[in-house]
Amino acid sequence: MASFSFRAGNAAKLLRAPLYALGRLVTLLVPRGERWVFGCGAGIGDGPLEVWRVAQEDGVAAVWLVTDDAEAREAAAIGIPTIRRDSWRGFWATVRARVVVVAFGLGDVNPYGASGAFVVQLWHGIPLKRIGMDSSETTRSPVPFARSLVSALLAFAYARSARRIDLMPASHHLIRGRLESAFELPHGRVLVTGEPRVDPLSTGDAHARRARARRDIADAAGEIPDGAPLVLYAPTWRDGAADPAVPSAQEWALIRGVLERHGAILLVRSHRLGAGSYEPPFETPLIRDLGAERLRDITPALAGCDALITDYSSLAFDAALVPLPVVYFAPDAEEYAATRGLYGRYEAVAGDDYARDWSAAAERLDRVLGDSRERDALVARSEALSERVHAYCDGGNARRVYDAVRARVDQDEHGRRSAARIEGTSHG
């Protein structure tokens, strides 16, 4: 599995500094048009896709920037026009765009042409682990010398990039504070609209959502027997380090035993930037890969699952909307909190009874699948978590974000036209 780290990303960012400077010069000379440009580091999906759908209903001229043929085919299948992100056309489309919509960073589109656009940063989940400037990992030096100076330069670069964000949605006022801090954004740029990416978990009928999600899972991971409980395991990214939770052969056997007792299937969703293999040492139809190469957007699939196992992933907050029982499994909680950092105490989300090894996690999952009281208790915990972090659960988050963007863009345009008229009158 491919691995990515802040150190590698920061090295690439430093090497590309001249291109950013050249792009900035071009954006100062070239006027912006009316088209919107969309991109997403995870492919065709997540929050940008939900906002795209609303924008298309409103007749907005827009294009999606893709990185490869696979993304282009996925976009074409649902009627989305595309341009290659790293091509000259991708650069020009970004330079001319009035609005840029991203979910991971400006690298979702062509980053060299984003200066001066109205930037909508949707982000890609409610943060439990510290992100942005709230974590020292963000500005980790990629070189062994002059680390303090290099980290300071990276902090300056990240801060400049964050200042380009004009609007960012938050799921709740509690989360708004985290985003304002992480991206060093002034009050008013982060709006409590709800996250567009979770709209599929609140739109329409719950039974229809579940049926659609299970069809999508079956298409990606193989046929699912009717009524088989689906358990999603989704560990988070550990900045390029190997995942300490990869099961041993004995632990795989323990997990298989729990699945066999309940006729359940474990869907393994390793982080797309992570390191470590989650392939069991034996063949079994009860443990299946559901990586990003099989299913781009995992969020809608939560509606078809019956339980979630995770550590620090934002999927725990998404699953609270279903709501799903969550088995929290964190073998490195203290170390992770000390290095990457968490917002608040882990126990405030996971409870004091979270699992620290696969033996405890498997035992908890066994009870969730076999004891309705245990399941109900964890569902209630998820419901309480949802109330703490989701201000909206009506499927209208993307519409609220879109309306906020239009209002601000139209206001900016009106201001520019008024200034132009005043200037023209004074010259006359």
N, C-alpha and C positions, 0 to 999 in steps of 0.2 A: 504494500500500500504506500502511496506517495505521502510524504511528510512535508510540512511547511512550518517554519518558525518565524517569530518576530525578527530574530537575528538575520535570517536570510532575506526577509522582506525589506528590512531596513538597509541592508547592503545594496539591494537593487534600487531602492529609493534614492540613495546617495549617488549612485552611478547615473541615474536619469536626471539629475538636477539641471544640466544644460538644456534638456528637452523641455522641461517645465518652463524655464526662462524664455525659450524661443516661443513656446505656445502662448505664454502671457503676452508677448509682444504682438503676436497675430491677433489675439482677442481684443487688444486695445485699438486695433486698426479696422477690424471687420465688424459691421453692425449685426446685431442679432435679428433673427426672423421671428416667426410665430410658432414654428414647429416645436413639439416636445420630443425629447430623446429619453428613452428608457434603457436600463441595463440592470443586471443582477449577477453577482458573483457566483451564485448557485445555479444559474441557468434560467430557463423560462419558468418563472414561478415566484413564490414568496410574495411580499407586499407589492412590488412593482406590477405583477400581473393583475392583482386586484384593482389597483388604481388605473392600470391600462384599460380594463374593462369599463370602468366608469367614464374615463376620458373618451373612449370610443363611442359610448352611448351619447355623449355630448357633442360628437362630431369634431373632436380635436385632431388636427393633423399631427401624426406621431410616427416614430420609427423606433425599433428595438435594435440595439447594438449587440451582436453575438460574437463569440470567440471561435466557433468551429462549425463544421457542416452539420453535426448532430443537433446543435442548438438551432441552426437555421431551419432544419427539417421539422423540429418540434414547433417552432414558431409558425411555419407555413401551414402546419396541420390545423392550427386554430386561427388562421387568417391574419397573422401578424407580419407586416413587412419588416425586413431586416437589412442591416448593413454590417459588414465586418468591422468590429470595434477597432482593430489595430491597423486598418487600412487608411489611405489618404481620405477616402470618402467618410470613414468613421470619424476621423479628426475634423473634417470640414462640417459634418453634420452636428458635431458637438459645439464647434465654434459658432455656428449659426443658430443653435437652439435657444429658444426663449426660456424653456424649463428643462431641467435635467433631473430625472428621477432615478435614485439608486437605493440599494439595500445594504451593501457592505462598505463601499467607499467610492471615491471618484474613479477608481480603476474599473468599476462596473461599466463605465462608458469610456470614452477616450480622455484620460485625465489631463492631457496637455491642452485641451480646448475648452475646459470647463469654467475658466475665470470669466466672471461677468454674467454668467447665466443665473437664473433663479434655481438654486439647488434644493431639492427635496430629498432629505436623507431619511429613509423609512426605517433603517436598521433592521436587524433580523432576529429579534427576540428580546424578551424582558431580561435584563442582566441580573444574574445572581453572582457570577464571578465579576470582579472589577474589570472595567473596560476603559479604552481610551487613556486619557491623562490621569485617571484614577489608579492605574496600574503601572508600576515601574517596568514591567515586561514590555510595554508598548514602545519604549524608547531605549531598549537594550542595545548596547553598542555591538556592531558586527565585527569589530576589530579589537585586537588585544592591547593596542596602544592608545593613549589619549582618550580613554573611555569617557571621562567626564565631559570633555569638549565635544566628542562625537554625540554623546547622549543629549547634550544641550542643543546641538545643531538639529538633531532629530526632533526634539521637543518643539523647537521653533518651527520646523517644517510641519509637524502635525498640527500645531496651533494655527498656523496660517491656513492649512487645508480645512480645519474645522470652522474657521471664521467665514468660509464660503457658504456654509449651510444657512439657508434662509428659513427653512421650516422643517421641523422634525416632530413626528407624532409620538405621543406617550400613551400608554394604556391606562394610566392612573396618575393622580397627583403625586403619590409616593414615588413612582417611577420617573416622573418628570424631573424631580430633583436629582436623581442619579444621572440622567442624560445631560442635564445642564452642567453638572459637575464634570462628567467624563469628557464632554466635548467643549467645555469652557464657553458655553453659549449664554448670551445675555437673556434676561427674562423677556418672554414674548416670542422667542423663536421655537420653543418647545411647547406644543399644544396638546392638551388632553382630548384626543379625538378617538382613542382606541387604535389598536394596531391593525392595519389593513390585512396583514398576512393571516390573521386568525378568523377573518370573516367566514371562510368555509365551514368553520366549526359552529357557527351561530345562524347560518342562513337556511331557511326552509325547515322541513320536517326532520326530526331526529332519526326516524326510521329510514327515511330516504338517504340521509347523510351516511348512515351506517352501511346501507346496502351499496351505495356508490363507492365508499371507501374500501369495502371488502373486495369489490370487483377490481379496483385499481391495484390493490395489494396482490390479488391472484394473478393479474396480468404481469406484475413485476416479479413475483416470487414463486409462482406456480399455483396449481389448483389447491383450494382450501376446502376441506370437507365441511359440509353443512353443520353449523353449530359448534365447530371447533373453536375453543378460546384462543385468541391471538394475544401474545405477550410481546411487546416491543422493548428491546434493550437498546438504549441510546447513550453511550458514554460521551463525554464532552472532549474537546480538544485540549491537549496538554503541551501546547507550544512546541511540537516536534518531538517531544520525549515519548518513549514507549509507554503504553497504557499499563499501569500496574494491576489492572483488573482482568487482563486476559486470562481465562481459566486454564488450569493445568488439566492433564488428561483425567485425573481423578475427579476434578471439579466438573469437567464436561459430563462425565458419567453421572454425577450427582444431579446435574441439571436435567439430563435426559430422563432420569428416573422420575422427577417431578412432572415433567411433561407427559410421560407415558401414563402416569396415574390419572391424569385429568384429560387426556386426549388433546392436549394443548400444543400449540406451535410457537416457537420462539423466533422472532424476527430480529436479526442483528443489524443494527444501523450504526456502524462505526462512523466517527466524524470524518468528513471528506478530506480534511487536512491532517488527519491523525496518523499515528504510527502504531503498528501492532496487528497481528493476525487473529481473527476470531473464527477460524475454521477448526471445527472439532476433529480429533484424530480418528474418527469413524464416520461412516455414512449413515445418515438418518434423515427422514423427511420431516422430522419434528424441529430441526434447527435450520433456518434458512437465511441466506444473505438478503438484506434489503438496503444495500448501499445506494449512494446517490447516483451511481451509474445505472441502477435499475429503476429507481423512482426518484426523480429530481426533488420534488416537494413533499416532504414527509408530513407536514402539518395537517392537510385534509385527511390523511390516512389515519390519524389518531381516532377519528370517529368510528373506525371499523375495528379498533383494538379493544381488548378487555382488561389490560393492565399495562403499566409502564414500569420498567426498571431503569433508573438513571442515577447520575451523581450530581453534577452541578449544571446540567443542561437547562436551557430556557424551555425545553419541551415540557418540563414539569409544570410550568405556568400555563402553557398551551393546553396540556391535558386536563387542567383544572376546569376548563370550559366544557368538557364533554359531559360529566366529569369522570375521570378514570381513577382507580386506586393506583397509587404510586409507591413502589418499593424503592426506597433510597439506599443506594449502595456506594459508599465512599471509603475505599481502603486507605486513602491518603489525605483525609480531610485536614488534619493539622498542617501537613506539609504544604498542601495546596493553598490553604488560607494564608500561610506565612510567605509564600512566593508570589503567586498570582493575586491573591487577595479576594475577599468576598464582601458583598454589601450586607453588613450585619452578621449575626451568628448563623452558622449553617443549621443549627438546631431549630432556629425560628421558622425554617421552612420544612426541614426533614424530620423534626422531632428528635427527642433524645434517644430513640430506639432504632436509628438507622443502622443498616448492616455494614460491617467492616470487612467481611470476607464472603466468599461465595457460599459457604456453608450456611451462614445466617441469612443471606439473600434468598437462597433456595428454600430454606425453611419458611421464610416469610411469604414467598410466592406460593408455596404449597398451601398455606393457610388461606391466602387470598382466593385461590382457585377452588378450595374445598370447604370453606367456612363462610357462610353468608354474613355472619356477624363481623368477622375480620374485614371482609370486603366492604361492608357498609361503613365501618369505622374509618377506613382509608378514603372512601368516597367522600365522607363528611369532612375529612381533613382537606381534601382537594377543593371542595365547595367553599370552605372557609378561606382557603388561599385565594381562590378566584375573587372573592369579595374584597380581598385586600389589594389586589393588583389589576383588576379589570373594572373600569368605570362603565364600560358598555359591553353588552353581549347580545346585540340586536342585528348583527350582520351589516351594520351601516358604517363601519369605520372607514372604508375606502372612500365612500361618498363624502364623509365629513372632511377627510384630508383633501380630497379634490376640490371641494367647495372653498376650503380655506386657501388653497393655492390660487385658485381663480380670483378670489377676492383680493389677495395681495398683489398678484401680477397685474390685475386690472387697475388697482390703485396706483401701482408704480408707473404703469403706462400713462395713466391720466396725469400723474405728476410730471412726467417727462414732457408730455404734450403742452401742459400749462406753462412749464418753464420755457419751452420753445416759443410759444406765442408771446410771452412776456419779453423774451429776448428780441424777437422779431419786431415787436412794437417799439421797444427802446431804440433799435437801430433805425426804424422808420422815422 
